[in-house]
């Protein structure tokens, strides 16, 4: 008598890669058959209370490119990957029953909406179905830190020094193919941009992020930035740039949806240092990955406080929601040219430099005294590299309700003189007639 197949479902979330994926590796290690699923939840494409869709067209296109790539890569591993234009809640029970799955494996998320989605799925499932969750979005895994996340240091410098001294980055996980007989005969077509409510569009040719979504494109960019151009070697000098492909690594969109892991970047840095040289720039890229971790640990520690107007400091300011000023900021029609140029770039490409983000956020929250959560929601909608923890962590920081108690205000005009002294950046974007 043939033994019944042990089937597991891997519910992909922001871990859209086939390699260095603990969720996938764990599912494969204890299952005869693994089926991957991803849900393009319709509520992500609806307008929120702040007046923006959670995911606008730039991130939607990048996301679809990512899941297409993942389907190809998983196919090579003999793993079927199903993508649905539906919520997990509406589909998961049926999937469990259809494939007689005993387990669901997924990346552990702790922010409110993701937890809520999981709870709704759990309610519907038979009791015998086991849920396995894994933290897999960090550089330094929470199990390997010298402190519990509830004791995360308030100040980044202390956080960084503790981790650098007492923690190690885990090695890359290699994922092997499973039995070819595990593949499903039929896999539904991946939804199109039109299915998500968007018209297809051409990418603006002035964008500094002309790359496609998916781990293949991420790997090519990593090879180019590190080993072909060796731009990593001058990263610390160029990272505040505004124009060009190589002023920064541009890894963040792939990091944000998990088609590239922080560990993969870290170990490539180590390879570069071993093969060529190490300097302040090679260290600084790792330094930025630790910043990314910091905001994730802050979010773990403080929970939903990161979405509240008084932030984690519980500091009260008088905030406005003046629609005219908000719209001027969105459209790049404020009284400040540097702010305008950055906002027009964002509106036309879904991208903005780190230097630009700090300035436009400070202008919005500290100069105009507008409710910083509205600015954060707009960034969430437009930015290709939106990451819930970094986005809200940075906005709180700039608004004076986060990890920086100094409550600084950016002098935007001085910043423009320093970082765009030749006006090339402003001239490029201010000539744009907005759509």
C-alpha positions as CSV (number, residue, x, y, z in Angstrom):
1,X,0.0,0.0,0.0
2,X,1.4,3.4,-1.0
3,X,2.2,5.7,1.9
4,X,0.3,9.0,1.9
5,X,2.3,12.0,0.8
6,X,3.1,14.6,3.5
7,X,2.3,17.9,1.9
8,X,3.1,21.4,3.2
9,X,2.1,24.8,2.0
10,X,4.7,27.6,2.0
11,X,2.8,30.9,2.3
12,X,5.2,33.4,0.8
13,X,5.0,37.0,2.2
14,X,7.9,39.4,2.1
15,X,10.4,36.6,1.5
16,X,10.0,36.2,-2.3
17,X,13.2,34.2,-3.0
18,X,14.1,30.6,-3.6
19,X,17.5,30.7,-2.0
20,X,18.6,31.5,1.6
21,X,15.0,31.1,2.7
22,X,14.6,29.5,6.1
23,X,10.8,29.1,5.6
24,X,11.2,27.1,2.4
25,X,14.2,25.1,3.7
26,X,12.3,24.0,6.8
27,X,9.2,23.0,4.8
28,X,11.3,21.0,2.4
29,X,13.2,19.2,5.2
30,X,10.0,17.7,6.7
31,X,7.7,17.3,3.7
32,X,7.4,15.0,0.7
33,X,5.7,17.7,-1.3
34,X,5.9,21.5,-0.9
35,X,3.5,23.9,-2.7
36,X,4.2,27.7,-2.6
37,X,1.4,30.2,-2.6
38,X,1.3,34.0,-2.7
39,X,-1.8,36.2,-2.2
40,X,-2.2,39.6,-3.9
41,X,-4.7,40.7,-1.3
42,X,-7.3,43.1,-2.9
43,X,-7.3,45.3,0.1
44,X,-3.7,46.3,-0.7
45,X,-5.0,48.0,-3.8
46,X,-7.9,49.9,-2.2
47,X,-7.7,53.4,-0.9
48,X,-7.0,53.8,2.8
49,X,-8.3,56.4,5.3
50,X,-5.3,58.6,4.3
51,X,-6.5,58.7,0.7
52,X,-3.8,56.5,-1.0
53,X,-3.7,52.9,-2.1
54,X,-1.3,50.8,0.0
55,X,0.3,49.6,-3.2
56,X,0.4,51.9,-6.3
57,X,1.4,51.0,-9.8
58,X,5.2,51.1,-9.4
59,X,5.3,48.6,-6.5
60,X,2.5,46.6,-8.1
61,X,4.5,46.1,-11.3
62,X,7.7,45.4,-9.4
63,X,5.8,42.8,-7.3
64,X,4.4,41.0,-10.3
65,X,7.9,40.8,-11.9
66,X,9.1,39.4,-8.6
67,X,6.5,36.6,-8.4
68,X,6.9,35.7,-12.0
69,X,10.7,35.3,-11.4
70,X,10.0,33.3,-8.2
71,X,7.7,31.0,-10.1
72,X,10.5,30.2,-12.6
73,X,13.1,29.7,-9.9
74,X,10.8,27.4,-7.8
75,X,9.9,25.4,-10.9
76,X,13.6,24.6,-11.2
77,X,13.4,23.2,-7.7
78,X,10.3,21.2,-8.7
79,X,8.1,23.3,-6.5
80,X,4.8,24.6,-7.8
81,X,4.0,28.2,-7.0
82,X,0.4,29.5,-7.1
83,X,-0.4,33.2,-7.1
84,X,-3.9,34.4,-6.4
85,X,-5.6,37.8,-6.8
86,X,-7.4,37.1,-3.5
87,X,-6.9,37.2,0.3
88,X,-5.3,34.4,2.2
89,X,-8.4,34.1,4.3
90,X,-10.6,33.4,1.2
91,X,-8.3,30.7,-0.3
92,X,-6.2,28.9,2.3
93,X,-8.8,26.5,3.7
94,X,-9.7,25.4,0.2
95,X,-6.0,24.9,-0.7
96,X,-5.4,22.8,2.5
97,X,-8.3,20.6,1.6
98,X,-7.5,20.3,-2.2
99,X,-4.0,19.2,-1.6
100,X,-4.5,17.5,1.7
101,X,-1.8,19.6,3.3
102,X,-0.9,19.1,6.9
103,X,1.2,22.2,7.6
104,X,1.6,25.8,6.6
105,X,5.1,27.4,6.7
106,X,5.5,31.2,6.6
107,X,7.7,34.1,7.6
108,X,6.8,35.5,11.0
109,X,5.4,39.1,10.9
110,X,4.4,41.1,13.9
111,X,2.8,44.2,12.6
112,X,-0.9,44.5,13.1
113,X,-2.3,43.9,9.6
114,X,-0.1,40.8,9.0
115,X,-1.0,39.3,12.3
116,X,-4.7,40.0,11.7
117,X,-4.5,38.2,8.3
118,X,-2.9,35.2,9.9
119,X,-5.5,35.0,12.7
120,X,-8.3,35.1,10.1
121,X,-6.7,32.2,8.3
122,X,-6.2,30.2,11.5
123,X,-9.9,30.5,12.5
124,X,-10.9,28.6,9.3
125,X,-8.4,25.8,9.5
126,X,-8.9,22.3,10.8
127,X,-7.3,21.8,14.2
128,X,-4.8,19.3,13.0
129,X,-3.1,21.7,10.5
130,X,0.1,23.0,12.0
131,X,1.4,26.5,11.5
132,X,5.2,27.1,11.5
133,X,6.5,30.6,11.6
134,X,10.1,31.8,11.2
135,X,11.9,35.1,11.6
136,X,13.8,35.4,8.3
137,X,14.0,39.1,7.4
138,X,17.0,40.1,9.7
139,X,20.7,40.4,9.3
140,X,21.1,39.4,13.0
141,X,18.5,36.8,13.9
142,X,16.5,37.6,17.1
143,X,17.7,34.3,18.6
144,X,21.4,35.4,18.2
145,X,21.2,38.8,19.8
146,X,22.7,39.5,23.3
147,X,19.4,41.1,24.3
148,X,15.7,40.1,24.1
149,X,13.9,42.3,21.5
150,X,11.9,43.8,24.4
151,X,15.3,45.2,25.7
152,X,16.3,46.7,22.3
153,X,18.6,49.7,23.0
154,X,16.9,53.1,22.5
155,X,19.9,54.4,20.5
156,X,21.2,53.0,17.3
157,X,24.9,53.3,18.2
158,X,24.5,51.1,21.3
159,X,22.4,48.6,19.3
160,X,25.0,48.4,16.6
161,X,28.0,48.0,19.0
162,X,26.2,45.3,21.0
163,X,25.5,43.3,17.8
164,X,28.9,43.8,16.2
165,X,30.6,42.6,19.4
166,X,28.4,39.7,20.5
167,X,26.4,38.4,17.5
168,X,27.2,36.6,14.3
169,X,25.5,36.6,10.9
170,X,24.2,33.2,10.0
171,X,25.5,31.4,6.9
172,X,23.5,31.3,3.6
173,X,21.0,28.5,3.4
174,X,21.3,26.4,0.2
175,X,18.0,25.0,-1.1
176,X,18.0,21.8,-3.0
177,X,15.4,20.6,-5.5
178,X,12.6,18.2,-4.4
179,X,11.3,15.2,-6.1
180,X,10.1,16.0,-9.6
181,X,6.9,14.1,-9.0
182,X,5.9,16.7,-6.4
183,X,5.1,19.3,-9.1
184,X,1.4,20.1,-9.8
185,X,0.2,19.4,-13.3
186,X,-1.6,22.7,-13.6
187,X,-0.8,26.0,-12.2
188,X,-3.1,29.1,-12.6
189,X,-1.8,32.1,-14.5
190,X,-0.3,34.9,-12.5
191,X,-2.6,37.9,-12.4
192,X,-1.8,40.9,-14.6
193,X,-1.3,44.6,-13.7
194,X,-4.8,45.1,-15.2
195,X,-6.2,42.5,-12.9
196,X,-4.9,44.6,-10.0
197,X,-6.6,47.7,-11.4
198,X,-3.7,49.4,-13.2
199,X,-3.0,50.2,-16.8
200,X,0.4,49.0,-18.0
201,X,3.0,51.8,-18.3
202,X,6.6,52.5,-19.5
203,X,9.2,53.3,-16.8
204,X,10.4,56.9,-17.0
205,X,13.8,56.9,-18.7
206,X,15.3,59.3,-16.2
207,X,14.8,56.9,-13.3
208,X,17.8,55.9,-11.3
209,X,16.1,52.5,-10.6
210,X,15.4,51.0,-14.0
211,X,15.7,47.4,-12.7
212,X,13.1,44.6,-12.7
213,X,11.7,42.8,-9.7
214,X,12.8,39.3,-8.7
215,X,15.8,37.5,-7.2
216,X,17.5,37.1,-10.7
217,X,17.6,40.8,-11.3
218,X,18.7,41.3,-7.6
219,X,21.6,38.9,-8.1
220,X,22.7,40.7,-11.3
221,X,22.6,44.1,-9.6
222,X,24.6,42.7,-6.7
223,X,27.3,41.3,-9.0
224,X,27.4,44.5,-11.0
225,X,27.6,46.9,-8.0
226,X,30.2,44.8,-6.1
227,X,32.3,42.9,-8.7
228,X,31.9,44.5,-12.1
229,X,31.9,48.2,-11.3
230,X,33.4,47.8,-7.8
231,X,31.2,50.8,-6.8
232,X,30.9,49.2,-3.3
233,X,34.5,50.5,-2.7
234,X,33.3,54.1,-2.8
235,X,29.8,53.7,-1.3
236,X,30.5,55.9,1.7
237,X,31.5,58.8,-0.5
238,X,28.7,58.5,-3.0
239,X,25.7,57.3,-0.9
240,X,24.2,60.8,-0.5
241,X,24.0,61.3,-4.3
242,X,20.9,62.1,-6.2
243,X,21.6,61.2,-9.9
244,X,23.0,58.0,-11.5
245,X,22.7,54.2,-11.1
246,X,25.7,53.7,-8.8
247,X,25.5,56.5,-6.2
248,X,24.0,53.9,-3.9
249,X,23.5,50.1,-4.1
250,X,19.8,50.3,-4.9
251,X,19.3,46.9,-3.2
252,X,16.4,48.2,-1.0
253,X,13.4,47.3,-3.3
254,X,14.6,43.6,-3.5
255,X,15.3,43.6,0.2
256,X,11.9,45.1,1.0
257,X,9.9,42.2,-0.7
258,X,12.5,39.6,0.3
259,X,13.8,38.7,-3.1
260,X,17.2,39.4,-1.7
261,X,18.2,38.7,1.9
262,X,20.3,40.9,4.2
263,X,22.5,37.8,4.7
264,X,23.1,37.4,1.0
265,X,24.4,41.0,0.8
266,X,26.5,40.7,3.9
267,X,28.3,37.5,2.8
268,X,28.9,39.1,-0.7
269,X,30.5,42.0,1.1
270,X,32.8,39.6,2.9
271,X,33.7,37.9,-0.4
272,X,34.5,41.3,-1.9
273,X,36.7,42.2,1.1
274,X,38.5,38.9,0.8
275,X,39.0,39.1,-2.9
276,X,39.8,42.8,-3.2
277,X,39.9,45.1,-0.2
278,X,38.0,46.3,2.8
279,X,37.6,50.0,3.7
280,X,35.1,52.4,5.2
281,X,32.8,51.9,2.3
282,X,32.5,48.1,2.5
283,X,31.9,48.5,6.2
284,X,29.3,51.2,5.6
285,X,27.1,49.0,3.5
286,X,26.9,46.6,6.4
287,X,26.3,49.5,8.7
288,X,23.2,50.4,6.7
289,X,21.9,46.8,6.9
290,X,22.3,47.1,10.7
291,X,20.1,50.3,10.6
292,X,17.5,48.2,8.7
293,X,17.6,45.7,11.5
294,X,17.4,48.4,14.1
295,X,14.0,49.6,12.8
296,X,12.8,46.0,12.8
297,X,13.8,45.5,16.4
298,X,12.2,48.9,17.4
299,X,9.0,47.7,15.7
300,X,9.2,44.3,17.6
301,X,9.7,46.1,20.8
302,X,7.0,48.8,20.5
303,X,4.4,47.1,18.4
304,X,1.6,49.4,17.1
305,X,3.1,52.5,18.7
306,X,5.0,53.0,15.5
307,X,1.7,53.8,13.7
308,X,0.4,56.2,16.3
309,X,0.7,60.0,16.0
310,X,2.7,60.4,19.2
311,X,5.1,57.6,18.2
312,X,7.2,55.5,20.5
313,X,8.2,58.6,22.5
314,X,4.5,59.4,23.2
315,X,5.5,63.0,22.4
316,X,2.6,65.3,21.6
317,X,2.8,68.0,18.9
318,X,0.0,69.9,17.2
319,X,-0.3,68.4,13.7
320,X,-2.3,69.6,10.8
321,X,-4.0,67.8,7.9
322,X,-4.3,70.8,5.7
323,X,-5.3,69.3,2.3
324,X,-3.9,72.2,0.2
325,X,-0.4,71.9,1.8
326,X,-0.5,68.1,1.5
327,X,-1.4,68.2,-2.2
328,X,1.3,70.8,-2.9
329,X,3.9,68.5,-1.3
330,X,2.6,65.5,-3.3
331,X,2.6,67.4,-6.6
332,X,6.0,69.1,-6.1
333,X,4.4,72.6,-5.9
334,X,5.7,73.8,-2.5
335,X,7.8,77.0,-2.1
336,X,11.0,74.9,-2.0
337,X,12.6,73.7,-5.2
338,X,14.6,70.9,-3.7
339,X,11.5,69.4,-2.0
340,X,9.6,69.8,-5.3
341,X,12.3,68.0,-7.4
342,X,12.4,65.0,-5.0
343,X,8.6,64.8,-4.9
344,X,8.3,64.9,-8.7
345,X,10.9,62.2,-9.0
346,X,8.9,60.0,-6.6
347,X,5.6,60.7,-8.4
348,X,7.1,59.8,-11.8
349,X,9.3,56.8,-10.8
350,X,8.4,55.3,-7.4
351,X,12.0,56.2,-6.3
352,X,13.7,58.8,-4.2
353,X,17.2,59.0,-2.7
354,X,17.8,58.6,1.0
355,X,19.0,62.3,1.1
356,X,15.8,63.4,-0.6
357,X,13.5,61.3,1.7
358,X,15.0,62.9,4.8
359,X,14.5,66.4,3.4
360,X,11.0,66.0,2.1
361,X,9.9,64.3,5.3
362,X,11.4,67.0,7.5
363,X,9.7,69.7,5.3
364,X,6.3,67.9,5.6
365,X,6.5,67.2,9.4
366,X,8.6,69.9,10.9
367,X,8.3,72.9,8.5
368,X,4.7,72.4,7.5
369,X,3.7,70.6,10.7
370,X,1.5,68.1,8.8
371,X,0.5,64.8,10.3
372,X,3.6,62.7,9.6
373,X,1.5,59.5,9.2
374,X,-0.1,61.0,6.0
375,X,3.4,61.4,4.6
376,X,4.3,57.9,5.7
377,X,1.2,56.5,4.0
378,X,2.1,58.3,0.7
379,X,5.6,56.9,0.8
380,X,4.0,53.4,1.4
381,X,1.9,53.8,-1.7
382,X,4.6,55.0,-4.0
383,X,8.0,53.8,-2.9
384,X,9.3,50.7,-4.7
385,X,11.3,49.8,-1.6
386,X,8.5,50.4,1.0
387,X,9.3,48.4,4.1
388,X,6.9,48.9,7.0
389,X,9.5,49.0,9.7
390,X,12.0,51.3,8.0
391,X,9.3,53.6,6.6
392,X,7.5,54.2,9.9
393,X,10.8,54.1,11.9
394,X,12.3,56.8,9.7
395,X,9.2,59.0,9.6
396,X,8.9,58.9,13.4
397,X,12.6,59.7,13.6
398,X,12.3,62.8,11.4
399,X,9.0,63.9,13.0
400,X,10.6,63.9,16.5
401,X,8.5,61.0,17.9
402,X,10.9,58.2,17.3
403,X,14.5,57.2,18.2
404,X,15.9,60.7,17.9
405,X,14.9,62.8,20.9
406,X,16.8,65.8,19.6
407,X,13.9,66.9,17.4
408,X,16.0,68.3,14.5
409,X,14.8,70.2,11.5
410,X,16.5,69.9,8.2
411,X,17.6,73.2,6.6
412,X,16.4,72.1,3.1
413,X,18.0,75.1,1.3
414,X,21.4,74.4,2.8
415,X,21.0,70.7,2.0
416,X,20.3,71.6,-1.6
417,X,23.4,73.7,-1.8
418,X,25.5,70.9,-0.3
419,X,24.1,68.0,-2.3
420,X,22.9,69.7,-5.5
421,X,25.2,72.6,-5.8
422,X,25.3,72.5,-9.6
423,X,21.5,72.2,-9.7
424,X,21.6,69.2,-12.1
425,X,19.2,67.3,-10.0
426,X,16.7,70.1,-9.6
427,X,16.9,71.0,-13.3
428,X,16.2,67.4,-14.3
429,X,13.0,67.1,-12.4
430,X,11.6,70.6,-12.2
431,X,11.2,70.7,-16.0
432,X,8.8,67.8,-15.8
433,X,5.2,68.4,-16.5
434,X,3.4,66.2,-14.1
435,X,0.9,63.7,-15.4
